[in-house]
Amino acid sequence: MISEVLAETKEKMERAVEHAHEEFGNIRTGRANPALFDKLLVDYYGTPTPMGQLASLQVPEARMLVITPYDKSALKEIEKAIAAHPNLGVNPTNDGQLIRVVMPELTKERRLEYVKLARDRAEDSRIAVRNVRRKSKTDLDALTSEVGEDDVARAEKELDKLTKSYIDRIDEALKLKEADLLEV
């Protein structure tokens, strides 16, 4: 029973760390990153569709992204969705076959805003890990009458180690993202 609680805890904490990585991937750096555009919703025949399903995204140069739609009739809608997105700050160019997006250099102020955003997302992930820990501790406390206080105390120590390791992973990912954002 204790092992089941700990296994479920690991799984949920792992998802929180994966979510943090996804969130960091969606924060724009000076380089072109297909993850920024992958989930951007495009109005495709009246249906909001993620761009990753409508087009292939390639990065031929560090600051350029080339979007090749599978259906050429979606070209205008893709271009419109990119231009309308407030957080990207890019102007796509359409040559009738594909769309080129050149990522502008980030200003120092904008870089610092993105660092702050990354820290907020990291804190949200840490809170998620702590919430998982709190629920697991409650579940372990409920097992005290069945398995004994000593086993529950050992499991709680293991739970604390797990929590610390997952929070450390989030902090490490944040440190890498901050370095990436502040790199000029």
N, C-alpha and C positions, 0 to 999 in steps of 0.2 A: 504494500500500500504506500509506504513512504517512497519507494523507488518510483512508483507511478506518478506521485505528486511532483517529485524532482524532475522526472522525464518531461512531464507536461510544462513545468517551469522553464526548463532549458529550451524547449520548442518555442514557447511564447517569447522568451527573451531573445532568442535568435531572430525571430521575426521583427522584433523592435530594432535590432541592429541592422537588419537588411533594409528596413524602412528608412533608417537614418542614412544609409548609403544611397538609397534612391533619392531622398530629399537633397542630399549634397550634390548628386548628379544633376539635379534640376536647377541648381544655382549656377548662373552664368559666370564663366571666367573669360579671359581675353581670347581664348582659343575656341574654335568651333567644336561643338559637341552634339552629336546626333540625339543624345538623350534629351536635350532641351526642346527638340521639335517632335520627338517620337509620340508624345501623348497630346500634342496640340490638336484641338478638335477643329475639323474642317467640315463645313456644311456640304455634304456630298448627296445630291438629290434629296435635299430636305432632311437628311439624317446626320447628326453630329458624329463624325467618324474620326478616330485617331489617325494622325498623319502616317504613322508607321504602317497602317493597313492600306494606305493609298499610294505610297511612293517609297522608293529606295532613297536612303540618305547616305551620302559619301562625303568624306573630308579629304579633298585633294591637296589642300594647303592648310597650314596651321589655323588661319583665320577665315577660311572659306568653306562653306558647306554647299554641296550640289544636291538638289532634290529632283529626282526623275520620277514623275508620276507614272503609274501603271496604265492609267486611263488619261490620255491627253486632254479630254474634255474637263478634267478636274483642275487643270493648270491655273485658271483664273481664281477659282475658289481657294486653292492652296495659297496662292499669292496674297489674296485678300486676308486670309486667316493669319498669315505671318505678319503682314503689315499692321493688322489691327491689335496684335498682342501687345499689351502695355509694358510688360517686363523685359521684352527682348530688345527693343530700341534699334531695330534693323530695318533696312529697306531692301526688299527682294527685287531682283531683276529677272525678267522673264524673256527668254528668246524664242518662245513658241514650242520648244521641245523640253526644256528643263528650266529650273529656277536656281539662280545663284544667290547666295546670301553671304555677304562679307560682314564679319563681326567687327564692329568698331573697337578701337582701343578703349579700355576703361579708364576713367579718371580716378585719381586717388580717393576722392570722396565716395565715388560709386563703389570702389573696391572695399572701402571701409563699411559701407552699407551692406554689401554682400557678406562680409565677415560677420557683422552683427546678425544678419539673417541666418547664417550657418550656425552661429552660437545658439540662437533661439530654437532652431530645429534640433540641435544636439540636446538642448535642455528638455525639449518635448520627448525625445527618445529616452533620456535618462528617467524622466518621470514615468514613462510607460514601463520601463524595467522595474522601477521601485513599486509601481502598482501591482505588477505581476508578483513581486516578492511579498508584498503585503497580503495578497490573496492566498499565496502558497503557505505563508506562515499561519494564516487562519485555518487553512485546510489541515496543516500539520498539528495545530493545537487541538483540532477536533478529533485527531487520531490518538491523543494521549491515553485515553481510557483503554484503547484496544492494544497498543503496542508498548506502552510504558514511557515514562518521562525521559529516561536516559536515551532511548532511541530517537525520540523527538528532539532532544537537545542536540544530539549529533547531527540530525538532519537539518536543524536550524543553522548550525555552523557551516554545513555544506551549502545551504541556501545563501548564506552571507558571502561565502567564497564565490559562488556562481554570480551573485549580483555584482560583486566588485569586478570580476573578470569581464562581464558584459558592459559595465559602465566604462571600464578601461578601454575596451574596444571602440566604444563610441567616441571617447576622448581622443584616441589615437586617430580615428578617421577625421575628426574635427581638426586636429592639428595638421594633418595632411591637406585638408581642404583650405585651411587658412593660409598655409604656405603657398598653395597653388594660386589662391586669390591675390595674395600680396606680391607675387612674383611679377616683375615688370619686363 
